[in-house]
């Protein structure tokens, strides 16, 4: 790849401005970027090309010139890699390429089709109602993150997978470690080992029971494991990925969305009065907030040109979704939150073959959670200064650590 002097490069990831949790990159950091495809320094001491323009990000993410396999030497890492074994990587298809990735992904595609998610919307509604009832019965002010934003997607993904929600404290604690880019390699290794052991025991109990159940894990055991198409170790890795992604991402979106909407009371009122209009609001929230702020890392496996830059085989590249979703060439007044715009071109779920498989579920959860909250708690308001809210800047999935509210 050649020697690159990193000392003078901007340090990435960028932190959101202290007084603005919605802006992904502050003005000072933006001014240090040398064009839409530029080098930045990583906290591990290496560097990566940073791709920030909407069209360039799409080109990169749909191209087979880039690998998602983080075990490759030179892959852009935000923290020191933990010791890995082949068993620990099995089933983690978002870090796979080619046919290996597609084989596992195809086993889940039907589960997350829009028509199947629509069938479980009554379940999501019941979960939201139950969480709101518990929230209203508790003390005020209340932390909306702990009391609503996190329990809702956690309960839903536990139901879909067939994982006992009673164990949510165990897997949420370890999920937080896996998403914390400041976590040490041994802590990450132990969190992965603990989660894989937990899921392995759960899957084994289902497998030997004779009746695995009509949940996602049970169906995969019956339809894939018993037929020899899927190994148990692969199923454990798939379950781990879905469990973490299935609650952390939506939980952070709910918390940030509520904070933003409470600063736009006319939109909050619209959600309550016209819940059928919520889909457009959700798309703009996804574009504007883009919680995967640390980007999607890749590595070039052959020479390729992106945004006028020649990227050599072996060089690290990161697609910065948050800036791509603020591209003024694609979105008018891109720095503004506009729930009336047509925002469907956003890249909040990525693009190409690795695009988030669970996006229909995430959209449904966000829509039902926000409309339910607006209907049940029309007087909802912040109980803290927005500037004082603790942010999860060091998490791979950005969000709020707490959101004190009252009503």
TISETI-967438 format. One record per residue: x, y, z of N, C-alpha, C in turn. Coordinates in steps of 0.02 Angstrom, whole numbers, padded with zeros to 5 digits, always signed. Atoms other than C-alpha are relative to their C-alpha. Layout:
N
XYZXYZXYZ...
END
This chain:
407
+00041-00060+00000+00000+00000+00000+00043+00063+00000-00042-00059-00004+00149+00115+00019-00006+00032+00068+00000-00033-00065+00194+00222+00168-00042+00063-00003+00041-00061-00007+00069+00355+00222+00016+00030+00068-00013-00035-00063+00118+00483+00353-00067+00021+00029+00068-00010-00028-00033+00486+00467-00004+00058+00049+00002-00049-00055+00018+00619+00595-00043+00061-00016+00035-00061+00017-00060+00763+00500-00070-00012-00027+00067+00016+00024-00217+00672+00446-00052+00013+00054+00053-00008-00051-00384+00712+00533-00013-00067+00034+00014+00060-00038-00422+00587+00671-00073-00020-00009+00066+00029+00009-00572+00476+00635-00009-00058+00048+00064-00032+00013-00705+00438+00698-00004+00071+00029+00014-00066-00025-00767+00614+00721-00052-00003+00055+00050-00005-00052-00866+00663+00875-00050+00053-00020+00050-00051+00014-01030+00757+00860+00015+00062+00041-00012-00061-00039-01020+00939+00915-00035-00005+00068+00026+00008-00067-01048+00952+01102-00070+00027+00011+00065-00031-00010-01201+01063+01085-00052-00022-00051+00046+00021+00054-01281+00971+00938+00005-00075-00011-00004+00073+00008-01316+00784+00949-00022-00025-00068+00027+00022+00065-01392+00782+00774+00049+00009-00057-00048-00013+00053-01243+00844+00673+00056-00052+00002-00049+00055-00003-01130+00698+00626+00073+00022-00001-00069-00024+00005-00974+00799+00585+00000+00076+00009-00003-00072-00013-00934+00970+00657+00038+00038-00054-00031-00042+00051-00874+01115+00551+00076-00005-00002-00073+00003-00002-00694+01104+00610+00026-00064-00033-00020+00063+00032-00681+00921+00558-00014+00001-00075+00016-00003+00071-00768+00954+00393+00053+00039-00039-00049-00042+00034-00642+01089+00350+00067-00036-00009-00063+00037+00005-00500+00964+00374-00003-00056-00052+00006+00052+00051-00569+00843+00245+00022+00027-00068-00028-00021+00064-00474+00855+00082-00039-00030-00058+00040+00024+00055-00616+00822-00038-00047-00057+00021+00050+00052-00016-00755+00691-00047+00029-00070+00011-00036+00063-00014-00629+00547-00045+00068+00020+00026-00060-00025-00031-00489+00582+00076+00025-00047+00054-00028+00043-00052-00372+00497+00198-00012+00030+00069+00005-00020-00069-00403+00502+00385+00038-00050+00043-00039+00041-00046-00308+00432+00534-00047-00038+00046+00039+00042-00044-00377+00289+00637+00030-00004+00070-00027+00003-00069-00361+00271+00827+00048-00058+00010-00046+00057-00005-00267+00107+00798+00069+00016-00028-00065-00021+00028-00126+00204+00713+00003-00005-00075+00002+00005+00072-00172+00161+00535-00039+00057-00032+00038-00051+00035-00271+00258+00407-00052-00035-00044+00049+00026+00048-00418+00237+00289-00020+00057-00047+00036-00047+00044-00491+00321+00137-00070+00010+00028+00068-00015-00024-00652+00408+00191-00041+00025-00060+00043-00017+00057-00789+00413+00058-00063+00032+00027+00053-00039-00032-00920+00545+00096-00057+00021-00046+00051-00024+00047-01020+00583-00062-00049-00057-00015+00053+00049+00008-01186+00493-00090+00013-00048-00058-00011+00042+00058-01149+00430-00265+00062-00044+00006-00061+00039-00010-00973+00375-00219-00010-00056+00050+00014+00052-00050-01035+00280-00066-00040-00056-00032+00039+00052+00034-01164+00188-00173+00045-00041-00046-00045+00036+00044-01031+00145-00301+00044-00049+00039-00045+00041-00040-00916+00078-00166-00036-00060+00029+00035+00054-00035-01046-00025-00073-00031-00052-00047+00027+00050+00046-01115-00109-00228+00055-00036-00040-00055+00027+00039-00943-00150-00299+00031-00061+00033-00034+00059-00027-00861-00320-00280+00075+00011+00003-00071-00017-00007-00693-00229-00280+00019+00011+00073-00012-00013-00070-00711-00208-00092-00022-00059+00043+00016+00055-00045-00708-00339+00045-00025+00026+00067+00025-00016-00066-00805-00335+00208+00032-00044+00054-00032+00048-00046-00693-00467+00290+00051+00035+00043-00044-00038-00044-00616-00381+00441+00061-00040+00023-00059+00040-00017-00492-00525+00465+00057+00010-00050-00052-00012+00050-00396-00468+00311+00053+00047+00028-00053-00047-00022-00226-00387+00350-00010+00068-00032+00008-00067+00026-00241-00200+00332-00072+00026+00000+00070-00022-00003-00430-00193+00358-00005+00058+00050+00004-00058-00045-00480-00025+00438-00039-00014+00064+00030+00016-00065-00513-00059+00622+00001+00062+00044+00004-00056-00046-00570+00068+00751+00027-00017+00069-00029+00021-00063-00500-00033+00895+00043-00062-00014-00043+00058+00008-00370-00168+00920-00043-00063-00005+00040+00060+00011-00439-00333+00855+00012-00050+00056-00009+00051-00052-00472-00465+00988+00028-00064-00031-00022+00066+00026-00393-00638+00973-00060-00037-00028+00056+00033+00033-00502-00736+00852+00017-00072-00016-00004+00069+00022-00532-00918+00817-00048-00009-00058+00048+00012+00055-00617-00988+00662-00071-00010+00026+00067+00012-00027-00762-01042+00773-00034+00066+00019+00029-00064-00021-00786-00864+00839-00025+00042-00058+00022-00039+00059-00809-00797+00661-00058-00032-00037+00050+00037+00039-00933-00928+00601-00069+00033+00007+00068-00025+00001-01103-00863+00550-00007+00075-00003+00003-00073+00002-01058-00678+00555+00002+00025-00071-00001-00009+00073-01111-00651+00376+00011+00071-00022-00013-00069+00023-01097-00461+00375+00074+00013-00009-00072-00007+00010-00908-00486+00381+00026-00054-00049-00018+00050+00050-00908-00612+00238-00010+00029-00070+00007-00021+00070-00894-00593+00050-00027-00056-00043+00017+00048+00051-00962-00680-00103-00052-00052+00020+00049+00052-00010-01053-00845-00097-00009-00020+00074+00005+00016-00071-01013-00876+00086-00050+00047+00035+00047-00049-00027-01105-00716+00131-00071-00012-00025+00067+00007+00029-01250-00746+00013-00035-00063+00025+00031+00062-00023-01279-00925+00071-00035+00010+00067+00030-00010-00066-01311-00872+00251-00054+00053-00003+00050-00054+00004-01403-00712+00207-00066-00024-00029+00061+00025+00032-01526-00804+00094-00043-00039+00048+00040+00039-00048-01579-00913+00240-00044+00045+00044+00038-00046-00042-01645-00757+00328-00044+00047-00040+00035-00050+00041-01715-00658+00181-00075-00002+00009+00074+00006-00005-01893-00726+00192-00025+00024+00068+00022-00019-00068-01901-00695+00380-00012+00075+00006+00003-00073-00007-01877-00508+00355-00032+00034-00060+00037-00031+00055-01982-00481+00200-00055+00044+00028+00049-00049-00023-02104-00336+00214-00066-00035+00018+00064+00032-00014-02257-00451+00205+00002-00039+00066-00006+00036-00064-02192-00554+00352+00004+00047+00059-00004-00050-00054-02152-00400+00456-00070+00028+00012+00068-00026-00010-02329-00336+00425-00043-00048+00043+00038+00048-00040-02395-00496+00503+00015+00005+00074-00016-00005-00071-02305-00461+00665-00010+00071+00027+00011-00068-00025-02353-00277+00676-00047+00001+00061+00040+00001-00062-02492-00320+00802+00042-00017+00061-00045+00016-00055-02358-00399+00911+00040+00061+00021-00039-00060-00015-02251-00242+00898-00044+00051+00036+00046-00046-00033-02403-00138+00943-00014-00018+00072+00011+00023-00068-02436-00244+01097+00061+00015+00044-00061-00013-00038-02254-00227+01151+00005+00075+00017-00002-00073-00011-02262-00037+01130-00051+00019+00053+00051-00016-00049-02425-00027+01228+00021-00022+00070-00022+00025-00065-02354-00133+01368+00056+00043+00029-00055-00042-00024-02196-00028+01379-00026+00069+00022+00027-00065-00018-02298+00133+01383-00040-00004+00065+00038+00010-00062-02412+00065+01519+00048-00002+00060-00050+00004-00054-02259+00022+01625+00032+00068+00012-00031-00066-00006-02182+00192+01589-00046+00048+00038+00048-00045-00033-02341+00285+01642-00011-00018+00073+00010+00021-00070-02352+00183+01802+00060+00016+00044-00061-00013-00038-02175+00230+01853+00006+00073+00021-00013-00067-00025-02097+00386+01923+00014+00048-00057-00018-00054+00046-02076+00551+01835+00046+00048+00035-00020+00014+00069-01959+00610+01766+00021-00074-00009-00020+00069+00017-01922+00445+01679+00053+00002-00054-00050+00006+00053-01778+00390+01571-00032-00039-00057+00034+00032+00057-01856+00354+01402+00043-00053-00033-00043+00051+00029-01704+00255+01345-00009-00066+00037+00005+00061-00040-01709+00130+01488-00071-00026+00005+00069+00020-00012-01898+00130+01505-00042-00014-00062+00040+00009+00061-01954+00126+01323+00042-00017-00061-00038+00009+00063-01825+00142+01183+00037-00066-00003-00036+00063-00001-01724-00009+01237-00046-00061+00008+00042+00060-00008-01860-00129+01299-00041-00018-00062+00044+00015+00057-01969-00114+01142+00035-00045-00051-00031+00044+00049-01847-00182+01011+00030-00063+00031-00027+00059-00033-01769-00300+01138-00054-00054+00008+00055+00048-00007-01937-00382+01174-00019-00029-00067+00019+00023+00067-01977-00393+00989+00050-00050-00027-00049+00046+00028-01813-00473+00936+00005-00064+00040+00000+00061-00040-01818-00593+01082-00058-00046-00020+00058+00039+00022-01992-00648+01028+00013-00032-00068-00011+00026+00067-01940-00668+00846+00052-00056+00000-00053+00050+00000-01782-00765+00885-00018-00061+00043+00013+00052-00048-01852-00867+01029+00051+00001+00056-00048-00010-00055-01731-00796+01158-00038+00027+00060+00036-00024-00059-01796-00773+01337+00017+00073+00016-00013-00070-00016-01817-00587+01373+00026+00007+00071-00024-00003-00069-01781-00626+01556+00076+00004+00002-00073-00003+00002-01598-00639+01503+00026+00064-00033-00021-00059+00038-01595-00466+01423+00058+00037+00033-00055-00034-00032-01478-00395+01554+00067-00030-00019-00061+00036+00019-01348-00526+01510+00022+00021-00070-00023-00013+00068-01348-00497+01323+00006+00074-00016-00008-00072+00013-01372-00308+01329+00067+00026+00026-00065-00021-00027-01219-00287+01440+00056-00020-00047-00053+00023+00045-01112-00389+01321-00005+00031-00069+00008-00036+00064-01186-00307+01167+00032+00068+00004-00030-00067-00009-01133-00138+01237+00075-00003-00006-00073+00008+00005-00954-00201+01251+00020-00009-00073-00018+00013+00070-00953-00264+01072-00007+00062-00044+00011-00061+00039-01015-00095+01008+00044+00058+00023-00041-00053-00028-00895+00008+01115+00070-00002-00031-00065+00002+00034-00744+00055+01010+00058+00012+00047-00054-00008-00048-00645+00094+01169+00011-00064+00041-00007+00062-00038-00668-00083+01238+00065-00036-00021-00062+00035+00014-00507-00183+01252-00012-00066-00034+00008+00062+00039-00476-00338+01146-00021-00060+00043+00019+00057-00043-00492-00459+01293-00072+00006+00023+00070-00010-00019-00657-00381+01348-00046-00018-00058+00040+00018+00059-00723-00399+01170-00001-00075-00009-00003+00073+00007-00663-00578+01161-00046-00035+00050+00040+00031-00053-00746-00621+01327-00075+00010-00013+00070-00013+00015-00909-00538+01273-00025-00046-00055+00019+00045+00054-00913-00638+01111-00006-00071+00025+00001+00068-00026-00871-00798+01202-00061-00012+00043+00058+00007-00043-01006-00769+01331-00065-00004-00038+00061+00000+00040-01139-00731+01202-00006-00064-00041+00003+00061+00041-01093-00878+01090-00015-00060+00045+00015+00055-00046-01095-00995+01241-00073+00000+00020+00071-00007-00019-01265-00929+01296-00046-00023-00057+00042+00018+00057-01340-00945+01122+00009-00073-00019-00012+00071+00014-01258-01114+01097-00041-00046+00044+00041+00040-00046-01344-01183+01252-00074+00004-00018+00070-00009+00018-01510-01109+01199-00017-00040-00062+00012+00036+00063-01497-01181+01023+00002-00075+00011-00005+00072-00014-01443-01351+01088-00063-00025+00036+00062+00019-00034-01593-01356+01207-00058-00006-00050+00053+00003+00050-01708-01317+01061+00010-00060-00046-00014+00054+00048-01622-01444+00948-00017-00068+00028+00010+00067-00028-01633-01592+01067-00071-00009+00028+00067+00005-00030-01809-01551+01127-00049-00039-00045+00046+00032+00047-01889-01626+00971-00051+00048-00028+00046-00052+00024-01999-01472+00954+00034+00068+00008-00040-00061-00007-01882-01324+00921-00041+00064+00008+00042-00059-00008-02028-01202+00914-00009+00038-00065+00016-00039+00060-02106-01084+00788+00028+00070+00004-00036-00063+00001-01979-00945+00809+00056-00006-00051-00050+00000+00053-01836-00898+00694+00053-00054+00012-00050+00051-00014-01707-01007+00781-00029-00070-00007+00032+00065+00007-01828-01152+00790-00010-00020-00072+00010+00016+00071-01869-01140+00605+00066-00016-00034-00064+00014+00031-01686-01133+00557+00027-00068+00022-00020+00066-00023-01651-01286+00663-00036-00054-00040+00040+00050+00035-01794-01381+00581+00015-00002-00075-00004-00004+00073-01771-01320+00402+00071+00000-00027-00068-00008+00026-01583-01294+00390+00051-00044+00036-00050+00039-00037-01484-01378+00529-00012-00074-00011+00016+00071+00005-01574-01545+00521+00009-00027-00071-00011+00021+00069-01556-01548+00332+00073+00002-00020-00071-00004+00015-01370-01516+00341+00022+00062-00037-00017-00061+00036-01378-01347+00254+00036+00051+00044-00027-00049-00047-01325-01252+00410+00029-00037+00060-00031+00030-00059-01204-01300+00548-00020+00040+00062+00020-00032-00062-01244-01261+00729+00044+00060+00015-00045-00056-00012-01090-01151+00745-00018+00061-00042+00022-00056+00043-01152-01046+00598-00064+00031+00026+00063-00026-00027-01325-01031+00674+00013+00043+00062-00017-00039-00059-01248-00969+00836+00024+00070-00020-00025-00064+00023-01155-00832+00742-00055+00044-00030+00056-00037+00028-01311-00781+00646-00045+00027+00055+00043-00021-00056-01412-00774+00807+00032+00058+00038-00036-00053-00036-01279-00667+00891-00007+00066-00038+00005-00060+00041-01280-00544+00747-00070+00030+00003+00069-00025+00000-01471-00530+00743-00019+00026+00069+00017-00021-00067-01485-00515+00932+00028+00069+00015-00031-00066-00012-01363-00369+00941-00031+00054-00044+00026-00050+00047-01420-00278+00785-00074+00012+00010+00073-00005-00005-01603-00313+00822-00025+00044+00056+00026-00045-00052-01611-00209+00980+00041+00064+00007-00041-00060-00011-01463-00088+00986-00015+00055-00051+00009-00051+00051-01494+00000+00821-00067+00036+00008+00066-00032-00006-01681+00031+00841-00007+00037+00065+00004-00035-00065-01663+00077+01025+00032+00069-00005-00032-00065+00007-01541+00215+00980-00038+00046-00046+00041-00042+00044-01651+00275+00837-00061+00027+00036+00059-00024-00036-01803+00286+00950+00018+00058+00046-00019-00052-00047-01712+00388+01082+00017+00066-00035-00019-00060+00037-01633+00511+00958-00059+00031-00036+00059-00026+00036-01795+00526+00859-00046+00038+00046+00043-00036-00047-01895+00574+01012+00031+00067+00019-00032-00063-00016-01767+00705+01061-00008+00051-00056+00007-00045+00057-01773+00779+00886-00072+00023-00009+00070-00018+00011-01963+00774+00871-00027+00046+00054+00022-00045-00053-01987+00859+01039+00024+00071-00012-00022-00067+00020-01892+01005+00964-00037+00024-00063+00043-00018+00057-02016+01004+00818-00072-00019+00018+00066+00019-00026-02185+01003+00907-00053-00008-00053+00050+00006+00053-02282+01025+00745+00002-00070-00031-00007+00067+00028-02213+00859+00682-00025-00051+00051+00026+00044-00054-02250+00775+00850-00076+00000-00002+00073-00004+00004-02430+00838+00837-00026-00036-00062+00021+00032+00062-02439+00774+00658+00000-00076+00009-00002+00072-00012-02388+00599+00713-00062-00023+00038+00058+00019-00040-02530+00598+00838-00065+00007-00041+00061-00014+00037-02661+00673+00722-00005-00041-00065-00001+00036+00064-02608+00583+00562+00051-00056+00001-00051+00054-00005-02518+00421+00606+00015-00032-00067-00012+00030+00065-02536+00364+00425+00057+00036-00037-00054-00037+00031-02408+00498+00379+00068-00016+00031-00061+00014-00038-02278+00421+00495+00056-00029-00044-00052+00031+00042-02188+00326+00356+00049+00052-00027-00043-00052+00027-02122+00486+00278+00044+00031+00054-00039-00027-00056-02067+00553+00447+00056-00048+00018-00050+00050-00017-01975+00390+00483+00058+00002-00050-00053-00001+00050-01879+00398+00319+00046+00060+00009-00042-00059-00011-01821+00575+00355+00039-00005+00065-00038+00012-00062-01772+00527+00532+00060-00045-00014-00055+00046+00017-01667+00385+00462+00055+00037-00038-00049-00039+00038-01583+00502+00338+00037+00049+00044-00028-00056-00037-01555+00646+00456+00044-00023+00059-00036+00022-00060-01495+00548+00608+00056-00049-00016-00051+00048+00023-01399+00404+00524+00046-00021+00058-00035+00016-00062-01342+00320+00684+00064-00041-00009-00064+00034+00012-01204+00215+00604+00050+00053-00023-00040-00060+00017-01093+00369+00612+00073-00016-00012-00071+00016+00009-00927+00278+00611+00012-00036-00065-00008+00023+00069-00959+00215+00436+00003-00075-00008-00005+00070+00018-00948+00049+00347+00070-00012-00028-00069+00011+00022-00768-00013+00333+00005-00055-00053-00013+00049+00053-00704-00107+00181+00075+00002-00016-00068+00000+00024-00540-00152+00099-00001-00016-00075-00003+00012+00072-00502-00141-00087+00038-00064-00014-00034+00063+00018-00458-00309-00162+00030+00005-00071-00033-00014+00063-00408-00235-00330+00000+00076-00009-00003-00071+00013-00365-00063-00398-00068+00024-00027+00065-00026+00020-00521+00044-00420+00000+00076+00010+00006-00072-00008-00566+00227-00443-00067+00017+00031+00061-00023-00034-00693+00309-00326+00006+00076+00009+00000-00073-00009-00736+00494-00333+00062+00034-00027-00059-00031+00030-00586+00532-00443+00065-00020+00034-00060+00024-00035-00463+00447-00323+00015-00072-00021-00021+00068+00015-00363+00293-00370+00014-00036+00066-00009+00040-00060-00379+00166-00230+00033-00066-00020-00040+00058+00018-00251+00027-00236-00024-00062+00037+00017+00064-00033-00280-00156-00195+00035-00003+00068-00026+00005-00067-00256-00184-00010-00012+00061+00043+00009-00060-00040-00297-00006+00042-00067+00000+00036+00062-00002-00039-00428+00024+00178-00045+00058-00022+00050-00050+00022-00588+00120+00136-00059-00003+00048+00059-00004-00044-00734+00179+00244-00053+00044-00032+00057-00038+00026-00904+00234+00180-00034+00036+00057+00029-00039-00054-00967+00376+00290-00073+00016-00017+00071-00005+00017-01156+00355+00279-00029+00067+00022+00031-00061-00029-01195+00506+00388+00012+00061-00045-00011-00057+00045-01113+00630+00269-00031-00013-00068+00034+00015+00063-01179+00540+00115-00073+00019+00004+00071-00018-00009-01353+00568+00186-00011+00074+00010+00005-00074-00002-01314+00754+00200+00027+00031-00065-00027-00023+00064-01258+00769+00018-00050+00047-00033+00045-00051+00028-01332+00930-00053-00015-00012-00074+00014+00017+00069-01321+00858-00229-00060-00048-00006+00055+00049+00001-01454+00730-00181-00060+00026+00039+00054-00023-00043-01556+00813-00043+00003+00077+00006+00005-00072-00008-01612+00995-00048+00003+00018+00075-00007-00021-00070-01567+01088+00112+00017-00060+00044-00015+00066-00029-01482+00927+00165+00016+00003+00074-00018-00006-00071-01426+00995+00335-00062+00011+00044+00061-00014-00038-01607+01028+00387-00043-00063+00006+00050+00053-00009-01735+00907+00458-00065+00021-00032+00061-00018+00037-01883+00909+00339-00042-00063-00009+00040+00061+00005-02014+00773+00369-00045-00002-00060+00044-00001+00059-02106+00826+00212+00039-00016-00064-00041+00014+00060-01961+00788+00094-00008-00073-00021-00004+00069+00025-01943+00631-00012+00070-00025+00017-00066+00019-00026-01801+00547+00082+00019-00072-00015-00009+00072+00008-01810+00370+00014+00068-00019-00028-00065+00016+00028-01638+00383-00068+00055-00004+00054-00050+00001-00052-01552+00386+00101+00036-00067+00005-00042+00059-00005-01416+00260+00142+00009-00023+00073-00006+00016-00071-01449+00237+00328+00009-00075+00012-00007+00073-00007-01461+00048+00302+00055-00029-00043-00052+00023+00046-01311+00040+00187-00027-00007-00071+00019+00007+00071-01321-00013+00005+00035-00063-00026-00031+00058+00031-01284-00163-00104-00014-00065+00036+00013+00068-00025-01269-00345-00053+00001-00004+00076-00002+00001-00073-01233-00302+00129-00051+00047+00032+00051-00044-00028-01380-00185+00149-00037-00035+00056+00029+00029-00060-01463-00212+00318-00061-00043-00016+00054+00047+00015-01574-00366+00306-00061+00013+00043+00056-00011-00046-01682-00311+00453-00034+00067-00007+00028-00068+00005-01732-00140+00386-00076+00002+00000+00073-00004-00007-01918-00182+00364-00023-00004+00073+00017+00004-00071-01924-00230+00548+00017+00065+00035-00021-00062-00031-01829-00074+00601-00049+00056-00016+00048-00051+00019-01947+00038+00503-00066-00008+00037+00064+00013-00034-02101-00045+00577+00005+00017+00074-00008-00014-00072-02035-00035+00755+00003+00075+00013-00007-00072-00010-01988+00148+00737-00067+00035-00011+00065-00031+00014-02156+00195+00660-00050-00013+00056+00050+00018-00051-02261+00101+00787+00019+00029+00068-00022-00029-00064-02156+00160+00935-00014+00074+00003+00008-00073-00001-02163+00344+00886-00074+00020-00001+00071-00018+00002-02348+00348+00842-00034-00020+00065+00029+00020-00064-02391+00251+01001+00018+00049+00055-00023-00048-00050-02288+00370+01106-00037+00066-00007+00034-00064+00012-02367+00524+01026-00073-00004+00020+00071+00008-00018-02543+00454+01052-00011-00006+00075+00010+00013-00072-02522+00397+01232+00027+00056+00044-00031-00052-00041-02412+00539+01295+00006+00065-00041-00002-00061+00042-02462+00696+01196+00037+00058+00034-00034-00054-00036-02388+00807+01332+00073-00015+00015-00069+00019-00014-02217+00724+01327+00047+00059-00011-00049-00055+00006-02075+00846+01356+00065-00020+00035-00065+00014-00029-01891+00846+01401+00001+00022+00073-00009-00017-00070-01843+00848+01584+00073+00016+00014-00071-00017-00007-01662+00900+01554+00019+00046-00058-00027-00042+00053-01562+01024+01452+00029-00046-00054-00026+00043+00054-01528+00943+01281+00076+00000-00003-00073-00003+00003-01347+01002+01292+00034-00044+00052-00029+00040-00054-01322+00900+01450-00012-00075-00008+00016+00071+00008-01385+00734+01382+00063-00039-00018-00059+00042+00015-01251+00597+01383-00008-00037-00066+00002+00031+00066-01212+00538+01207+00046-00061-00003-00041+00060+00009-01141+00372+01151+00047+00010-00059-00046-00016+00054-01003+00446+01045+00050-00056-00014-00049+00053+00009-00890+00297+01072-00030-00066-00022+00034+00060+00023-01018+00171+01014+00000-00003-00076+00004+00009+00072-01016+00099+00840-00069+00022-00025+00068-00024+00016-01204+00138+00843-00014+00060+00046+00007-00062-00038-01229+00319+00897-00070+00005+00031+00065-00011-00031-01367+00368+01017+00008+00037+00066+00000-00032-00065-01412+00437+01187+00004-00053+00055-00004+00046-00056-01364+00351+01349-00061+00007+00045+00059-00014-00040-01512+00432+01438-00042+00053-00034+00045-00052+00024-01664+00537+01392-00054+00013+00053+00050-00015-00052-01754+00609+01545-00060+00038-00029+00061-00032+00026-01935+00653+01503-00052+00001+00056+00059+00000-00043-02096+00695+01591-00060+00016-00044+00061-00012+00040-02277+00724+01537-00055+00023+00046
END
